């Protein structure tokens, strides 16, 4: 999977969510934006 550009809105949103939500942080480590949806 390719890396997200650090200047993108998607990267900023993931970073903000990771700081606020431990589940989002874990999902980012596991990889894949659909991890939380699948695990719910």
C-alpha positions as CSV (number, residue, x, y, z in Angstrom):
1,X,0.0,0.0,0.0
2,X,1.3,3.5,-0.8
3,X,2.1,6.1,1.8
4,X,-0.2,9.1,2.3
5,X,1.3,12.5,1.5
6,X,2.1,14.4,4.7
7,X,0.6,17.5,3.2
8,X,-2.8,15.9,2.4
9,X,-6.0,16.5,4.3
10,X,-6.4,12.7,4.8
11,X,-3.0,12.6,6.6
12,X,-4.0,15.6,8.8
13,X,-7.4,13.9,9.7
14,X,-5.7,10.6,10.6
15,X,-3.2,12.4,12.7
16,X,-5.8,14.4,14.6
17,X,-8.0,11.2,15.1
18,X,-4.9,9.3,16.3
19,X,-4.2,11.9,19.0
20,X,-7.8,11.9,20.2
21,X,-8.9,8.2,19.8
22,X,-7.0,5.2,20.9
23,X,-9.0,3.0,18.6
24,X,-8.1,5.1,15.6
25,X,-4.5,5.0,16.6
26,X,-4.5,1.2,16.8
27,X,-6.3,1.0,13.4
28,X,-3.6,3.2,11.9
29,X,-0.9,0.9,13.2
30,X,-2.7,-2.2,11.9
31,X,-3.2,-0.5,8.6
32,X,-6.1,0.2,6.4
33,X,-8.8,2.8,6.7
34,X,-11.6,0.2,7.0
35,X,-10.2,-1.6,10.0
36,X,-12.6,0.0,12.5
37,X,-15.6,-0.6,10.3
38,X,-14.8,-4.3,9.8
39,X,-14.0,-4.8,13.5
40,X,-17.2,-3.1,14.7
